[in-house]
């Protein structure tokens, strides 16, 4: 290994010696895509804080990966830099020669010592080695870097980059074609030695993969992962999770970037005999974010975005949607933090703000202004960590808009059996607070564990720019893990996890009590298996009746299991299964998903992912009648989907990718019931049969797909040719899936196609 630098860039030479150079693994994929290749990686901790770094990786075919490392071992793989690398095989193995421009990384020119790490993956042996040794069970990878010293006289680059684009598209729907031409661009500018201003004007995200289809019958909003490059890059700086761990609550946060240009959502309403397809995908007119680290150690993130007025469209035949309006708005986020004690203690805060410019059409349906703020502390001593967060929200608007918030399933202030809640139709604002506390041993082996509490007051409302499933909750949890990361004659890695939790409302209504046990093992042949079982006790569900009284829901038992084969092989098989049974025959579910991946040649990857699920519930919400009675149904539902992906890398800079997902879901209501005694001791005694004149069955089908040709014709400059296609419909004459009928029906459904050509050119000063 050798390192050198001049006034423009850092140069790194790495030799990867191999006793069997003919067996070096090299797959050709698009940039940033992982593959079972050999890899050489260089990490740079340019601030020497032991928490953040940049990663630059390459395989023998010249496929590049780059990422930002944060919080010691987490990665933002969506960060992209403009850098150069050349690889070559030789009789001793292979080598990589890097040129990393100083303009692509942030640093303090007065700091002459950087952290550096060099790593190598030898794929056929599944070995990863480092220049500076790293403990296998560490969760603070960056702390173990070596030191790159004597970086005297580092330059202060201007760091100004502009990427303007031109776009032409043809949009065909309902037999009509509309041509559209647009222009915009992205840019990046250095502010001082270590801050970067990223900005975009009329950004275009047409090449981004479509969201998966879903028909959501639950009381909770679907969480969509962010996929837009501008909001992905540097997203770790703005992270402020208000939950902890995995599961749905792990997505809860004060800043959810998908609120800026909201994703489509689908809901089924049997009473109105309709599916609502509400795009709420507003046009982002412009956005800017300032990120980086000051010379005195403060990490800073400031983001501001402006969106345009939009009107929802009717999408599918036989589907009626009201033309909802999304008003123009301005959204802002400020996130700061500072590390002490070599990165072992961090304090920080966040503030978010949304202002909508309302008119007569929107004043009574949306809040005018929403704010949130939070303070957090993380303190580590060895393997022990203490994490604390406190946060609050304030939302204001017309009485009608605030009334809608109070009555939403997030809050349900109108619940007739909740004496601790008070619904006020004249209220013009809503305030709330929350806290999260976690303490435990989060690294090392063989034992890890933690316990914590999570509190959300009834009025907590971050959903204008954040994500929260339900307020009015006080939850506690305990987690314990036994793990082994050193290989033995039987396995490469092994772990067992145990969890227990409980939750109640601020009115001391028990809403959750449960525990689970799960295990994971990776064998020496790199196959893996996992399994888990969970038991839930009877508890009150305060959301299932959509503002009606809390329903006493029987407990149940759930399980999950699966396996996967060696992902280094040309053929990879992964299987996931899950199932559950509610006590007193209150619910049931069973599902499977298989993922088949093949690489017939080093430049082509194909994957196929069929999934099937059957489920049922004896208390699926249907409608609230004018009399105030809540109607539920006993539903049997089937869902089938097929995820198809194909990728062909012609060169490291030219790729063709395809994605398609046909989706079908059907349900039949075997009976309708009025909720008469929601807390009766016996499950059946809580309902009374009722005649209901809405649909007793449904079938929803949709396919979303896109085809993307990407060519990086110059470093940082790209050409995209994109075809996106979606079609679907809803039927009320079928309640079960029939494969041949439903495939024919979907292929004949109304379609929407867009073909777009986008040319972007990068230049720097």
N, C-alpha and C positions, 0 to 999 in steps of 0.2 A: 504494500500500500504506500502511496505517496500523495502529498498534498502541496499545492502551490497556489498563489493568487497574484493578480495584478490589479490595475485600477478598475477593471470591469467585472471580473468574475473570480470564483473559487474553482480550482481544478483538482479533481480527485481521480487517482488511478488505483484500481483494485484488481489484483490477480486472484482468480479462483482456481487453485491447482486441483487436479483430479487424476487419480491413478487410472481411471477408465474414461478418457475424454470422449470416446465414441458413444458413451451412454449419457452424456449431458442432455437433460430434458429441456426442450424448447418448443413451446406452443405459440402460435401466432393468433393474437386476439386484438380487439380494439384497446385503446388506451384505458388504463385504470381497471381493466377486467382481470380478475384473478384466474389462474390456471395452474395445473400441476406441472409447473416448470421449475427449473433452477432459477434462483434470483440472487442478485447482489443489491444490497440496500445501504444507503448512507443517510444517517440522521444528523441533523445539526440543531443543537440547543443554542440559538444565537444570543439569548439573554442570560444563559447560565443559571436559570432559576430552578432547574430540576423538575419542571412541570410541563413545559411546552417545547415543541421541537418541530422541525420539518423533516419529512421522509421523502427520499428520492430512490426509487427502485427500478430495476431493469432486468429483463431476462435475456438469454442469449440471442433471441430473434430481434432484439431492440424494442420490445414492447415496454412502454414506460408506465409507471405508477407514481403518483405523488400524493402526499397527505399531510395534514397538520395533526400533530399529537398534542393532546391537552389532558389536563388532570393526571398527568404521569403516564397513562397507558391507553387512553381512549383516542380514537382517530376520526378525523373528518376527511374522508376519502374524496369528497367533492371539491376540495381545494385543488386548483390547477395553476401551475406556473409555466412559464415559457423558459425551458432549459434544454440543453443538448446532451446527448450521450451517444457514444459509439461503442459497439461490442464486437468482439472477434473471438472465434475459436482458434485454438492452437494445439500443438502436440502435448502440452502440459495441462490443458483444461480450457479455460476461457477468461477473458478480461473485459472490464468496462472502464471507459475513460469519460468522466463527467466534466461538463462546463456548466456551472450554476451561477448565473449573473447575480450580482449583489442587488440589483434592482428588484429581484423576485422575492427577497426575504427581508424581514424587518430586523433591525439590530441597532444597538447603540455604538457609534463609531469610537467612542471613548473606551469601550469595553474590549480589551485585547485578549480575552480568554472566552472561548466558546466550548460548549460541550459537544463531543462528537462520538458517534458510534458507527461501526461498520458491521453488517451482518450478511450471512450467506445461507441460502436454503439449498440443500442437496436433496432433491425431491425423491430420488429412487430409494434413499435410506430414511426419508422423512426426518432429516437432521437440520437443525438451525443452530448456527454457531455465531459468536460475536467476538469482535476484537477486544472489547472490555466485558468481562464476565458478568452475566445477569442471573440472579437467583431464579429458579424455575417458577416458584410460586409468588413472585413479587407482583404487586399491583401498582408499583411506582417505577416503571421501566426507565424513565428519563433520568432518574436519580443515579443510575449506574453507568452513565456515560463516562468516557474518558475526557481528556482536556486537550483542546487545540489552542495552543498559546502563541504569543508573539505576533498577534495580528495587528501590527503597527500600521498606522496611516491608512485605515480603511476609508474608502471613498464615501461621499455623501451623494448618491445618485439622485437625479431629479425624479425618477420613477413616475413618469407620466406615460400612460398607455391609453390608446383609444381603439375601440373595435366597432366602427360603424357597420351597419348592415342594410341591405336592400332585400325586400321580400315581395314575391308575386305569388298569388294563389287563386285557385278556382274552387269555389264552394258550391256543391250541387246537393239540393234537397228538394223533395216534393216535385221532381222533374224540372226544376229551374236551376240555372247555373249563374252564379254571381262572381265576377272577377274583382279582385282586390289587390291594391299595391300599397305598400307601406315602407317606411324607413325608420330607423332608430339606431340605437347603439348603446354600448357599455363603455365604461372607462375606469381608469384607476390612476390615482395620483398620490405621491408621497407627501405627507404633511410632517415636516420635521424629520428627524432621523429614524423614527420608529413607528409612526402612525401612517395609515393608508386610508384614503378616501376612495371607495368604490361607488359608482353611480351608473344609472341606466335611464334612458329616455325612450319611452314607448317600447319596452322590451318585448321580445317575441319568444314564446316558449312552445312553439308548435312541434318541436322535435322531441318533446318530453313524452315518455310512455304514459298511456292512459291509465287511469285508476281502475282497479278491479271492480267488476259489477257486484252489487249487493242490494238486496231488498230487505230493508231493516224494519222489523216489526216490533223491536224493543222500545223501551222508553228512553234509551240513551242514544246520543248522537254518535255516528260513525266517525272514527278517527282516521284521517287519511295522512299518509306519510308525505312530507314535502319532497318534491322532485325537481323544482325549478332551480337552475344553477345559481342565479343571483342570490336567492335566499338560502341556498345550501352552503355556499362557500362562507366560511367563518361563522357558521351557525352555532358552534360550540361556545363562542364568546357570549351569546345572548341567552344561553340556557339558564332557566330558572325553574327546575321541576318543583312542584309542590307535593308530589307523591314520592314513593320510594319503591324500588324493586321492580319486578316484572308485573305482568297482568295488565288489565285495562287501566287501573289507577296509576300505573307507571308512566302513562302518557300525559297526565295532568300537569299543567304548566301555566305560568303567567303570560308567556309569549308563545303563541302558536302561529307560525308565519302563514299558514294556509288561510287565516282570516283575511289576509291582504289579497283579495281576489279569491273568493271562497270557492270550494270545490262543489261539483254537483252532489245533490242528495236525493234519495228516492224514498218515498214513504207510501204506504198503502192505506187507504181509508175506505172501508167497506160501506160506510153509511152514505158517502157521496159517490160511491161506485167509480172511484178514480185512482189513478196513480199520479202523484205530483212529481214532475221532473223539474226541479227548480235550480237552474244553473248557478245563480249567485256567483258567477265567475267573472267578477268585474275586471275591466281593463285597467292595468297598472299604467298610469300616465308617466310616472317617473318615480325613482327611488334612489336613495343615497345612504351609505353607511360608512361610518368612520370607526376603524378598528386598529388595535395595536397596543403597545405597552410603552408607557412614558419612561423617561430615564430614571425616575425615582421609584419604579416598580409597580405602578398602577396599570392594570389591564383595563382597557376602555373599549366599549362598544356603543355606538350611537347609530340608530337607524330611523329614517323617515321615508314614508311612501305616500303617494297621492293616487287615488283611484277615481275613475270616471263614473258618471251615472249610467246605469245599465237597466234594461228591461228583460225579464225572463221570457223565454220562447216556448211555444207549444212544440213538443218533440215527436211523440209517437202517435200513430193513428189509434183512435179509440180512447185517447187519454186527454182529459180536459185539465188545463192548468190556468189559474188566474194569472194575468200578466203582472207579476210583482215587480216592483221597482227597487233597485239598489241605488241609494243616493251617492253622490260624490263624497269622498271622505279623506281625512288625513290621519295616518297612524304613525306613532312615534314610540321608540323604545330607547332607554338609556340603561346600560349595564356596566358597572364598575366593580373591580375587586383588587385586592392587594395581598400578596403572599409575604409571610414572615417566616423566620426560622428555617431558611433554606427550602421553602415551599411546604413545610409541614403544617403551617397555620395560615388560613386564608379567611379574610373578611370581605364582604361585598354587599352590594345593593342593586336594586333594579327599580325603574319607574316606567310604566307604559301609559299611553294616552291615545284615545281615539276621539275624533270630532267628526260628526257627520253634518253635511250641509243639507238640512231637511227642507221640504216644501210641503204643500198641503196633502200631497199623495203619500208622504212617508212620515209625517210628524207624529201620527198616532200609532205607528207600528214599530218604530225603532227608537232606541235611546239616542239623544242628541250627543251626549258626551259620556265617556267612560274612562276611569283612571284606576291604576293599581300600583302598588309599591311593595317592596319586600327587602328584608335584611337577612343575611345569612352568614354563618360562621362554620368553618370546618377546621378541626384541630386534631392533629395526629401525634401520637407518641408510640414509636415503634410500629407494631402491627395494629395498635388500637386507634380507633377513629371516633370522634364525636362530631355530629352534624346537627346544626339547628337552623331553622328558618321560621321567620314570622312575616306575615304579609297581610295586606288589606286591600279592599276595592271600594270604589265609589262610582255609582252610575246615576245619571240624571236625565230626565226627559219629560215628556208630557204625561199626565196621569194615565192615559190609555196605554202608552208604551211601558211605563213602569208596572201597570196592572198586568200586562202580558207577561212580564218577567216574573212577577210574584206567583202567577198561576202556572208557570212552566213546570215541567217535571223535575227540573234542577232544584226548585225551591218548594213548590206546592204549598204556599202559604194558606190556600183556601181549604186545606184538608179539614173535614168536619170533626175528626177525632184527635186533632193535634192542639191541645190547650196551650202549648208553648209558642204557637205561631199565631200571628195576627195579620189577616189580609186587610189592606187599606186601599180601596180603589181611588182615593184622592191623593195618594202619595206621589211626589215628584222626584224622589231619589231613593236609592237603596244602598245601604252600606253593609259591609261584612269584613270578617277577618279570619285568619287561619294560622296554623302553626304545624310544623313537622319537626320531630326530634328523633334522632337515631344514634345509638351508641353501640359499639361492638368491635370485634376483631375481624377486619375485613380483608386481611391478607395473611400469608403464611400457611403452614400446614402442620399437622393433619386437621386441626380444628379451626373452624371459623364460625362466627355467630354474631347476631345483633338483635336488639330489641328497640322498639320505638313506639311513638304515638303520632297520630295524624288527626288534626282538628280542623273542621270547616264550619263556621257559623252559618245559621240559616240564610243570612243575607249576602254571603260571599258570592260574587258574580264577576268572574274574570273573562267570560266567554265572548266579549266583544273583541278581544285580542289574545285571549288565552284559551285554555281547554279545561273544563271541569265537568265531570259526569253528574255529580250530585253534591249539593251543600247539606247543611244540617247533619253533620256526622262527627262522631268521636270514635276513633278506631285505635286499637293497640295490636301489636304483633310481636312474635318471637320467631327467630330463624336460627337454625343450627345446621352446620355442614361438616361432614367428615370427608376428606379428600386425600388422594395420593396422586402426585404428579410425576413421580419417578417410575420409569418402566420396570416391570418385573417379567418373569417368564410367561405370565398370562396376559397382562394388560399393559397398555401405554398410559392410561389415565383412568381414574376411578373416583366417583363421588356419590355421596348420599346426602339428601337434603330433607330436613323436617321443618314444617311451618305450622304455626297456630295463630289464630287471630280472632278478634271479636270487635263488634261495632254497635253503636247505639246512636239515636238522635239526641238532640239537646233536651228533648222531653223524656229521656231515659227509656225509649222504646228500643228493645233489642232487635237489630236489623241483620246482624251476621254473627255466627259462631261456627268456626270450622277448623280443620286441621288436615294436613296432607303429608305424605311421605313419598319421595321420588328418588330414583337412582339413575346413574349414567356410567357406562363403561365403554372405553375404546380399547379394542384388542390389539395384539401385536401385528395382526394382518391389516389393521386400520379400518376394520369394520367397527361399527358402534351399535349399541342397543341402549334403550332407555325405557323406563316405565314409571308410573306413579298412580297413587290412589288418594282420593280425597273424600272426606266425610263432612257434610254440612248439617247442622242442627236446624230444627224448626225455628223460623224467625219471621218478623213482620217485614213485608215488602211495601215500602211507602211510595213506590213509583208505579207499580203495575196497573193501578186503576186510574192513572193519569189525573191526579188531583182529587180523586175520591178517597175514601178511608183506607188506612193501611190494611192490607190483607195478610192474614196469617198463612204463610206458605210452608208446606211440609218440608222436612229436610230431605237429603238425598245423598247418593253415593256416586262419584264420578271416577273414571279411570282414563289413563292415556298411555300409549305405548308406541314403540316404533324401532326401526333399525335403518342402517345405511351401510353401503359397501365402500370400499376403498376409493376415495375421490381422485386418486392419482391414475386410475385405470381408464381405458377408452370407454368403458361402459360403467355407469354409476346408477345404482338403484337406491331410492330412499322411500320409506314407507312410514306413514303416520296413521295412527288409529286413535279413536276416542269414543267414549260412551258414558251414559249416565242414566240412572233411574231415580225418580223422585218417590219418596214414601207415599203411601196411600194412592198409588197410581196417578200421581199429580203431574208427572212429566216424564219424558223419556227422550233419549237422543243416541244416535250412533252414526259415526262418520269415518270415512277413510280417505286418504289422499296418497297417491303414488307419484313420484317424480322419477322419470327415466331420462338420463342424460347420456349422450354419446358424442364422441369426437372421432368421426370416421377418418379424418385427416387432421394434421396439426392446425389447420386454419379454419376449420368448420366445427361448430358446436350446435347440437340440436337437443331440445328438451321437450318432454311431453308430460303434462301433469293433470291426469284425470282425478276428480274428486266427487264423492257421493255422500250425502247426508240425509238421514231420515230423523225427524224429530216430532214431538208432540207435547202439547200442554193442555191441561184442563182449565186454565184460567187466562187464556190469551185475551187481552183487552180488545174490544170491538167498538164500543160507542158509549157515550154518555147521553141519555135521553133527556128530553125537555123537563121531565119530572125530577131529574137529578139522579135517577137510578143508573147504575153502571151495568152495562151488558158485557159479558165475557163469553168466550166460546171454547169448546173442546176441539182443538185443531190437530190435524195430522198433516205434516208438511214433508215434501221431498225436494231436495236441491241437488242439481248436477252441474258441474262446470268442467272445463278443459282448458288448461293454460298451455299455449304453444309458443315456443321461442326458438328462433334460429339466428345464428350469427356466423357471418363469413368475413374473415379478415383477408382482404386482397393483399394489403401491405400493413405495416404498423400504423400508417396514417390514413388508410382507406378501408372502410368497413361497411357492410350491409347487415342491418338487423331487422328482424321481423318479430312482432308480438301479436297474438290474438287470444281472446278469451270468450268463447261461447258460454252462456250462463242461462240456466233454466231453474225456476223454482215454482212449485205448485202446492196449493193447500186446499184442504176440504174441512169445513166445520161440521162436525158430527152432531152438534147441538149448541144452542145458545141458552145462556143462563143469566138471571138477574142476581146480583150480589145482595143478599139479604142479611147475613150475619157474618161479617168478615173475620171475626175472631172466635167463631164457634169452635169447640174442642175437636169435633169431627170435620174432616175436610169436606165431605159431601154436604154437610149441614149448612155450609156457608153460602150455598147457591140454591136457586129455585128456577126450574125450567121456564122459558119465556118464548113467545113467538116473536121472531125478528124478521123484518121484510127486506133486509139487505142481502147482498150476494152471500151464498154459502160456499163458494169456491172461487179460486183464482188461478191463473197461470201467467207468469211474467217471464219473458224471454228477451235476451239481449246478447249482442256480440259487439265487442270493442276490439279494434285492431289498428296497428300502424306499421308502416314499413319505412325505415330511415336509412338513407345512404349518406354517409359522412366522409368527407375528404378534407384532411388538413393539408391543403395544397402548399402552404407556407407555414413556418412555425407560428402558431397562434392564430392563423387565418383559416377559416373553414367554409366549406360549401355543404349545404344540406339539401337533399331532395326528399320530401316527406309525403307519404300518402296515409291519411288517417280515415278510418271507416267505422261507422257504428250504425246499428239498426236494431230494432226491437219493437215489441208490442205487448199489450196486456189483453188477456181473454178472460171472460167470466163464464165460459161454457165448459171449462175443464178444471179439474182439481187434482189430477194426478199426472205424472209424467209418462208419456208413451214415446219412446225414443224416435222411431221413424216419423211419426206424425209431427213431433215437436221440432225435429231438424228441418223438415219440409216447411213448416210454418215459419220458422225463424228465417230461413233463406228467402221466403216470400214477403217478409215484413218490410215496411218502409225503411229506407236507408239514407244516410247522410255521409257524404264523401268530401274530403278536402285534399287537394294536391297543391303543395307549396314548394317553391324554390327559394332558398335563402342563401345569400352570399355575404360573408363577414370578412373584414380585412383588419388585421392587427398591425399597428405600428407604434413604436415607442420613441420617446425623446429623452 
